[in-house]
């Protein structure tokens, strides 16, 4: 069942991965093989999990790349659903 307002995946990474391991953003970024800025933007909700980042997170913290991507998809869909009434399209029907 989808969550109505799931947290941004960056929040999950910070609370469930970095904090329990006592990792700084710098140390985690280095371990994941990304820049500190890249990881910071993800943790602060300014960017999302890309397929490449999903693989890096899977290798670094566990879980499957698909589970990391699913978190991002659920967050993105929840954000769009909250303003779906502003998306206008024409309905297509068979002749």
C-alpha positions as CSV (number, residue, x, y, z in Angstrom):
1,X,0.0,0.0,0.0
2,X,1.5,3.4,-1.0
3,X,2.3,5.9,1.7
4,X,0.4,9.3,1.4
5,X,3.4,11.3,2.3
6,X,6.6,9.2,2.3
7,X,9.8,10.9,3.5
8,X,12.4,11.9,0.9
9,X,14.9,9.1,0.4
10,X,17.7,11.4,1.6
11,X,16.1,11.6,5.0
12,X,15.9,7.8,5.1
13,X,19.6,7.5,4.2
14,X,20.6,10.0,6.8
15,X,18.5,8.5,9.6
16,X,18.9,4.8,8.9
17,X,22.3,4.6,7.3
18,X,24.6,7.4,8.2
19,X,23.5,8.2,11.8
20,X,23.5,4.6,13.1
21,X,27.0,4.0,11.7
22,X,28.3,7.4,12.9
23,X,29.2,8.4,9.4
24,X,29.8,12.0,8.4
25,X,28.6,13.1,5.0
26,X,32.2,13.4,3.8
27,X,33.0,9.8,4.9
28,X,29.9,8.4,3.4
29,X,30.4,10.2,0.1
30,X,34.0,9.0,0.0
31,X,32.9,5.4,0.7
32,X,30.1,5.6,-2.0
33,X,32.6,7.1,-4.5
34,X,30.6,10.3,-5.0
35,X,31.4,13.9,-4.2
36,X,30.3,15.4,-0.9
37,X,28.1,17.8,-2.8
38,X,26.3,15.0,-4.6
39,X,25.5,13.2,-1.4
40,X,24.6,16.4,0.5
41,X,22.1,17.3,-2.2
42,X,20.5,13.9,-1.9
43,X,20.4,14.0,1.9
44,X,18.9,17.5,1.9
45,X,16.2,16.6,-0.6
46,X,17.6,18.6,-3.5
47,X,18.1,15.6,-5.7
48,X,16.8,12.1,-6.0
49,X,18.2,8.6,-6.2
50,X,19.4,7.8,-9.7
51,X,19.9,4.2,-10.9
52,X,23.6,4.6,-10.4
53,X,23.2,6.0,-6.9
54,X,20.8,3.1,-6.2
55,X,23.6,0.6,-7.0
56,X,26.1,2.6,-4.9
57,X,23.6,2.6,-1.9
58,X,23.0,-1.1,-2.4
59,X,26.7,-1.9,-2.3
60,X,27.4,0.5,0.6
61,X,24.4,0.0,2.9
62,X,22.6,-3.1,1.6
63,X,19.2,-3.5,0.2
64,X,18.6,-4.0,-3.5
65,X,19.0,-1.3,-6.1
66,X,15.3,-1.8,-6.9
67,X,14.3,-1.1,-3.3
68,X,16.3,2.2,-3.3
69,X,14.6,3.1,-6.7
70,X,11.2,2.2,-5.3
71,X,11.6,4.6,-2.4
72,X,12.4,7.4,-4.9
73,X,9.4,6.4,-7.1
74,X,7.1,6.4,-4.1
75,X,8.3,9.8,-3.0
76,X,8.0,11.3,-6.5
77,X,4.5,9.9,-7.1
78,X,3.3,11.2,-3.7
79,X,4.6,14.6,-4.5
80,X,2.9,14.7,-7.9
81,X,-0.3,13.1,-6.6
82,X,-0.7,16.0,-4.2
83,X,-1.0,18.4,-7.2
84,X,-2.4,16.0,-9.8
85,X,-5.5,18.3,-10.2
86,X,-3.1,20.8,-11.9
87,X,-2.1,18.3,-14.6
88,X,-4.5,18.7,-17.5
89,X,-4.7,16.1,-20.3
90,X,-7.2,15.1,-22.9
91,X,-8.8,11.7,-22.5
92,X,-8.3,9.4,-25.4
93,X,-10.9,6.8,-26.3
94,X,-11.1,4.2,-29.0
95,X,-13.2,5.1,-32.1
